[in-house]
Amino acid sequence: MQPCDLDDVLITGTLARRFCRPRPQDENLALQRLMQCFAHRPEHLVQELVDLCRELCRADSVGITMVENLPDGKKLYRWTATSGPVDYLRGHAIEWDRNPCALVISRGAPQLFHRPSRFYRGLYGLPAIILEALVVPWEEDGKITGAIWLMAHRQGPKFTQEDVRLTRSLMTFSSLAMNMERKEKIKRELESYRSAAAVANQLAHELNNPLQALTNTLMLLDNERNAKVIRVARQQLDRIISLVKTILDLQTRNAT
């Protein structure tokens, strides 16, 4: 492979010169499909998104890469959803500096690439050659966390500004829906925790009375003949009392 500079593969400027016809009806139909998917199968929303983008923008492949932070402080991109000939990439990762995502994130805007594998080593040698790639930032809560790729593997219609707009529209809906789903899940988990904590608190209070009675009984039985048995019983009783106290202390801290 011949040495290549970024300027040799980056062709974002050509988007403004390509003719594009607005397709609001197609956009509305696609959004309706996303809404139905979110309502009935929210776990399939991301896959529905990449399938729709592939269909709507006449892409050969579509994929989503998300930033992943490693324990050693390094970053990489993980393919979290794919559609088309690049399906085999799902779950795989590419290094931070070996793909167009880092540039897209740093510029905060969509970028168009022609045969990007000539410059990005992480794409070199893929079975499905990328002739053109439109890479659009993925945003969540105002922060760019990844990118969605529209890829062409064959000669044919080129990507346009309308493809950028359609992808952003579908992606914005999906991102908001996923964020809503995450918040609802956290809310449900919190409510479940509170319910379990309330039961544990009630149980701790109910155990307190018989424990006190057992403590008093052991004191009455305290004599040399029963010394060994009472010592073992007291050890176990103290352990239970300690556990009950821990539960009550946790409830007090959570209440504040």
C-alpha positions in Angstrom: 0.0 0.0 0.0 1.4 3.4 -1.0 1.9 6.0 1.7 -1.0 8.4 1.9 -1.9 11.6 3.7 -5.2 12.4 5.4 -6.0 15.0 2.7 -5.9 12.2 0.1 -8.9 10.4 1.7 -10.9 13.2 3.3 -13.4 14.6 0.8 -16.0 16.2 3.2 -16.1 19.3 1.0 -17.7 17.4 -1.9 -20.9 17.0 0.1 -21.8 20.6 -0.5 -21.4 20.1 -4.3 -23.6 17.0 -4.6 -27.2 17.3 -5.5 -29.6 16.1 -2.9 -33.4 16.0 -2.8 -35.2 16.3 0.5 -37.1 13.2 1.5 -39.3 14.1 4.5 -41.8 11.4 3.7 -39.2 8.7 3.9 -37.9 10.3 7.1 -41.3 10.2 8.7 -41.9 6.5 7.8 -38.5 5.6 9.2 -39.2 7.5 12.5 -42.5 5.7 12.8 -40.7 2.4 12.5 -38.2 3.4 15.2 -41.1 4.5 17.4 -42.8 1.1 17.0 -39.6 -0.7 17.6 -39.0 1.3 20.8 -42.5 0.7 22.0 -42.5 -3.1 21.4 -38.9 -4.2 21.2 -36.6 -1.5 22.8 -33.7 -4.0 23.0 -33.6 -4.1 19.1 -33.7 -0.3 18.6 -30.0 0.1 17.7 -30.2 -2.7 15.2 -33.4 -1.2 13.7 -31.5 2.1 13.4 -28.6 0.7 11.4 -31.0 -1.3 9.2 -33.1 1.8 8.5 -30.0 4.0 7.7 -28.7 1.4 5.3 -32.1 1.3 3.5 -32.8 5.0 3.6 -29.3 6.2 2.5 -28.7 3.4 0.0 -25.6 2.3 1.9 -24.0 -1.1 1.4 -23.1 -1.3 5.1 -23.9 0.7 8.2 -22.2 0.3 11.6 -21.9 2.1 15.0 -18.7 2.4 16.9 -18.7 3.6 20.5 -15.8 4.8 22.6 -14.6 2.3 25.1 -12.2 3.3 28.0 -9.7 0.6 29.0 -8.4 0.1 32.6 -4.9 1.2 31.5 -6.3 4.6 30.4 -6.2 3.8 26.7 -9.2 4.2 24.4 -10.6 2.2 21.5 -13.8 1.9 19.4 -16.1 -1.1 19.7 -18.5 -2.0 16.8 -21.8 -2.3 18.8 -24.2 -2.7 15.8 -23.7 -3.5 12.2 -25.8 -4.1 9.1 -24.7 -5.4 5.7 -21.4 -7.0 4.6 -19.6 -5.7 7.7 -21.8 -7.7 10.1 -18.8 -9.8 11.0 -17.3 -6.7 12.7 -19.9 -6.6 15.5 -18.3 -6.9 18.8 -14.8 -6.3 17.4 -12.7 -3.2 18.3 -10.3 -0.9 16.5 -7.6 1.2 18.0 -8.2 4.9 18.7 -5.8 6.3 16.1 -6.5 3.7 13.3 -9.9 4.7 12.2 -11.8 7.9 11.2 -13.8 8.2 14.5 -11.1 10.1 16.3 -11.2 12.8 13.6 -15.0 13.0 13.6 -15.1 13.3 17.4 -12.3 16.0 17.5 -14.1 18.0 14.8 -17.6 17.4 16.1 -19.0 17.1 12.6 -19.7 14.5 9.9 -16.8 13.7 7.7 -16.7 12.0 4.3 -13.9 9.7 3.3 -12.8 8.1 0.0 -11.1 4.7 0.3 -10.2 5.5 4.0 -8.1 2.3 4.4 -5.3 4.0 2.4 -4.7 6.2 5.5 -6.3 4.4 8.4 -4.4 1.2 9.0 -7.2 -0.3 11.2 -9.3 -0.5 8.1 -6.7 -2.0 5.8 -7.3 -5.6 4.7 -11.0 -5.8 5.5 -12.8 -8.3 3.2 -15.3 -5.6 2.3 -13.4 -2.7 0.9 -14.8 0.7 1.8 -14.9 2.9 -1.3 -16.7 5.7 0.5 -17.6 6.3 4.2 -19.8 8.9 5.7 -19.1 9.0 9.4 -21.5 11.0 11.6 -20.9 11.7 15.3 -23.1 9.9 17.8 -24.3 12.3 20.6 -25.7 11.5 24.0 -26.6 14.3 26.5 -24.6 16.8 24.4 -21.5 14.6 24.4 -20.0 12.7 21.5 -19.6 9.1 22.5 -19.1 7.4 19.1 -20.1 7.5 15.5 -22.4 5.9 12.9 -20.8 4.9 9.6 -22.5 4.7 6.2 -20.3 2.7 3.9 -20.3 2.1 0.1 -18.4 -1.1 -1.1 -19.5 -0.7 -4.7 -19.5 2.1 -7.3 -22.9 3.8 -7.4 -24.8 6.7 -5.9 -22.7 8.9 -3.6 -23.6 10.1 -0.1 -25.1 13.6 0.2 -26.0 16.2 2.8 -29.5 14.7 2.8 -28.0 11.4 4.0 -26.3 13.4 6.8 -29.6 15.0 7.8 -31.5 11.8 7.7 -28.9 9.9 9.7 -28.8 12.7 12.3 -32.6 12.7 12.6 -32.9 8.9 13.2 -29.8 8.9 15.4 -31.2 11.8 17.6 -34.4 9.9 18.2 -32.7 6.7 19.0 -30.2 8.3 21.4 -33.0 10.1 23.3 -35.1 6.9 23.4 -32.1 4.9 24.7 -31.3 7.5 27.3 -34.9 7.5 28.4 -34.9 3.7 28.7 -31.7 3.8 30.8 -33.1 6.3 33.2 -36.3 4.2 33.5 -34.2 1.1 34.3 -32.2 3.0 36.9 -35.5 4.2 38.4 -36.9 0.7 38.5 -33.8 -0.7 40.1 -33.8 2.1 42.7 -37.4 1.4 43.6 -36.7 -2.3 43.8 -33.7 -1.6 46.1 -35.8 0.7 48.3 -38.5 -2.0 48.6 -36.0 -4.6 49.5 -34.4 -2.2 52.0 -37.7 -1.6 53.6 -38.3 -5.3 54.0 -34.9 -5.8 55.5 -35.5 -2.9 57.9 -38.8 -4.4 59.1 -37.2 -7.8 59.5 -34.3 -6.3 61.6 -36.8 -4.6 63.9 -38.8 -7.8 64.3 -35.7 -9.8 65.1 -34.7 -7.3 67.7 -37.3 -8.4 70.3 -36.7 -12.1 70.3 -32.9 -11.5 70.3 -33.3 -9.4 73.5 -35.4 -12.2 75.0 -32.8 -14.8 74.2 -30.0 -12.6 75.6 -32.0 -12.4 78.9 -32.6 -16.1 79.0 -28.9 -16.9 78.5 -28.1 -14.6 81.4 -30.5 -16.6 83.7 -28.9 -19.9 82.6 -25.4 -18.7 83.2 -23.7 -21.2 85.5 -20.6 -23.4 85.4 -22.5 -26.5 84.3 -23.8 -24.8 81.2 -20.7 -22.6 80.6 -19.5 -24.2 77.3 -23.0 -24.4 75.7 -23.8 -20.8 76.8 -20.5 -19.5 75.5 -21.1 -20.9 72.0 -24.7 -19.7 72.1 -23.6 -16.2 73.0 -21.1 -16.1 70.2 -23.7 -16.9 67.7 -26.2 -14.5 69.3 -23.7 -11.7 69.2 -23.1 -12.4 65.5 -26.8 -12.1 64.8 -27.1 -8.9 66.8 -24.2 -7.4 64.9 -25.8 -8.2 61.6 -29.1 -6.6 62.7 -27.2 -3.5 63.9 -25.5 -3.3 60.5 -28.9 -3.4 58.7 -30.3 -0.7 60.9 -27.2 1.5 60.5 -27.4 1.2 56.7 -31.1 2.2 56.9 -30.2 5.3 59.0 -27.4 6.4 56.6 -29.7 5.9 53.5 -32.4 7.9 55.2 -30.0 10.9 55.5 
